[in-house]
């Protein structure tokens, strides 16, 4: 776990899980309760995982599986780290 300044935002906790880096960011919409960036080593753009409730029951991800509502590993990964 580390603390980093992310694009002029507040200092966020950053976790590493395997080849992935997970960092919490500021929410951009009123409907999001929590928002995370999940990036893989060497990837150009991170996936965005958002939770609409504080229990984590309603979650979304910007990856192809998350967009099609199939459930994705990124949501499961964030839940395991921040549960």
C-alpha positions as CSV (number, residue, x, y, z in Angstrom):
1,X,0.0,0.0,0.0
2,X,1.3,3.5,-0.8
3,X,0.0,7.1,-0.9
4,X,0.3,9.1,-4.1
5,X,-0.9,12.4,-5.5
6,X,-3.1,11.6,-8.4
7,X,-3.5,14.4,-11.0
8,X,-3.8,17.3,-8.5
9,X,-6.4,15.4,-6.4
10,X,-6.2,14.5,-2.7
11,X,-3.7,11.9,-1.6
12,X,-5.2,8.5,-2.3
13,X,-4.4,5.0,-1.0
14,X,-2.9,2.8,-3.7
15,X,-3.0,-1.0,-3.6
16,X,-1.2,-3.5,-5.8
17,X,-2.9,-6.8,-6.5
18,X,-0.8,-9.0,-8.8
19,X,-0.2,-7.0,-12.0
20,X,-3.0,-4.5,-11.1
21,X,-2.9,-1.2,-9.3
22,X,-6.0,0.0,-7.6
23,X,-6.5,3.6,-6.5
24,X,-9.5,5.5,-5.1
25,X,-10.4,8.7,-6.9
26,X,-13.0,11.5,-6.4
27,X,-16.5,10.8,-7.6
28,X,-17.6,12.6,-10.7
29,X,-21.3,12.2,-10.5
30,X,-23.9,12.5,-7.6
31,X,-25.0,8.9,-8.1
32,X,-21.5,7.4,-7.4
33,X,-20.7,6.6,-3.8
34,X,-17.1,5.5,-4.4
35,X,-14.9,5.5,-7.5
36,X,-11.7,3.6,-8.3
37,X,-9.1,3.4,-11.1
38,X,-7.9,-0.1,-11.9
39,X,-4.8,-0.3,-14.1
40,X,-2.7,-3.2,-15.3
41,X,1.1,-2.8,-15.5
42,X,1.9,-1.5,-19.0
43,X,-1.7,-0.5,-19.9
44,X,-2.4,2.9,-21.4
45,X,-5.7,3.6,-19.8
46,X,-7.2,2.4,-16.5
47,X,-10.6,0.9,-16.1
48,X,-13.0,2.8,-13.8
49,X,-15.0,0.9,-11.2
50,X,-17.8,2.8,-9.5
51,X,-20.2,1.8,-6.6
52,X,-23.6,3.5,-6.4
53,X,-24.3,2.3,-2.8
54,X,-22.2,2.2,0.3
55,X,-22.8,-1.6,0.6
56,X,-21.3,-2.2,-2.9
57,X,-24.4,-4.0,-4.2
58,X,-24.7,-1.8,-7.3
59,X,-21.4,-1.6,-9.1
60,X,-20.2,-0.8,-12.6
61,X,-17.0,-1.1,-14.6
62,X,-15.8,0.5,-17.8
63,X,-14.3,-2.8,-19.1
64,X,-16.2,-4.7,-21.9
65,X,-17.6,-7.3,-19.4
66,X,-18.7,-4.6,-17.0
67,X,-20.5,-2.6,-19.8
68,X,-22.4,-5.7,-20.8
69,X,-23.5,-6.3,-17.2
70,X,-21.8,-9.7,-17.1
71,X,-19.9,-9.1,-13.9
72,X,-16.2,-8.5,-14.1
73,X,-13.0,-9.4,-12.2
74,X,-12.2,-5.7,-11.6
75,X,-15.3,-5.2,-9.4
76,X,-14.5,-8.4,-7.5
77,X,-10.9,-7.3,-7.1
78,X,-11.8,-3.8,-5.7
79,X,-14.4,-5.4,-3.3
80,X,-11.7,-7.8,-2.0
81,X,-9.3,-4.9,-1.3
82,X,-11.7,-2.3,0.1
83,X,-14.2,-4.5,1.8
